[in-house]
Amino acid sequence: VASAFGIKSYRVTTADELESALDTAFSHDGPVFLDVVSESEVAELPPVYSWQQAARTVTAVDRREPRK
């Protein structure tokens, strides 16, 4: 779809590809669409999220604690 509108697009499927794709996107003179595939195990945020829940999530991710 992006190419139909003249927009450069790149698909990122691994963490190793991300830095290069971002460098390319930021150096391009015009719009760029990045399709970044993420792991299915990444925790999704609930629709309503309190600051306390956010702080606990950040702490857990920072410590790399497994999901309970």
C-alpha positions as CSV (number, residue, x, y, z in Angstrom):
1,V,0.0,0.0,0.0
2,A,2.8,2.4,0.9
3,S,4.5,2.0,-2.5
4,A,1.2,2.8,-4.2
5,F,1.4,6.3,-2.6
6,G,5.1,6.7,-3.4
7,I,6.2,6.0,0.2
8,K,9.3,3.9,0.9
9,S,8.6,0.9,3.1
10,Y,10.8,-1.6,4.9
11,R,9.9,-4.7,6.9
12,V,11.9,-5.5,10.0
13,T,11.7,-9.1,11.3
14,T,14.7,-9.2,13.6
15,A,16.2,-7.0,16.2
16,D,19.5,-7.0,14.2
17,E,17.6,-5.3,11.3
18,L,16.1,-2.5,13.3
19,E,19.0,-0.1,13.7
20,S,19.8,-0.3,10.0
21,A,16.1,0.2,9.0
22,L,15.8,3.2,11.4
23,D,19.0,4.8,10.0
24,T,17.7,4.3,6.5
25,A,14.3,5.8,7.4
26,F,15.7,8.8,9.1
27,S,18.2,9.5,6.3
28,H,15.5,9.3,3.6
29,D,14.1,12.6,2.4
30,G,10.4,11.9,2.6
31,P,8.0,9.6,4.3
32,V,8.9,6.0,5.2
33,F,6.7,3.2,6.5
34,L,8.4,0.7,8.8
35,D,6.6,-2.6,9.3
36,V,8.3,-3.9,12.6
37,V,7.3,-7.5,13.5
38,S,7.4,-8.0,17.3
39,E,7.4,-11.1,19.5
40,S,4.0,-12.5,20.3
41,E,5.1,-13.0,23.9
42,V,5.4,-9.2,24.5
43,A,2.9,-8.2,27.2
44,E,0.1,-6.0,25.9
45,L,-1.1,-3.1,28.1
46,P,-4.6,-3.3,29.3
47,P,-7.1,-0.7,27.9
48,V,-7.2,1.3,31.1
49,Y,-3.8,1.5,32.8
50,S,-3.1,3.3,36.1
51,W,0.3,4.9,36.9
52,Q,0.9,2.3,39.6
53,Q,0.4,-0.6,37.1
54,A,2.7,1.2,34.6
55,A,5.4,1.6,37.2
56,R,5.2,-2.1,38.1
57,T,5.3,-3.1,34.4
58,V,8.4,-1.0,33.8
59,T,10.1,-2.4,36.9
60,A,9.3,-6.0,35.8
61,V,10.5,-5.4,32.2
62,D,13.6,-3.7,33.5
63,R,14.4,-6.7,35.7
64,R,13.5,-9.0,32.9
65,E,11.1,-10.9,35.2
66,P,8.9,-13.6,33.6
67,R,5.2,-12.9,33.2
68,K,3.1,-14.3,35.9
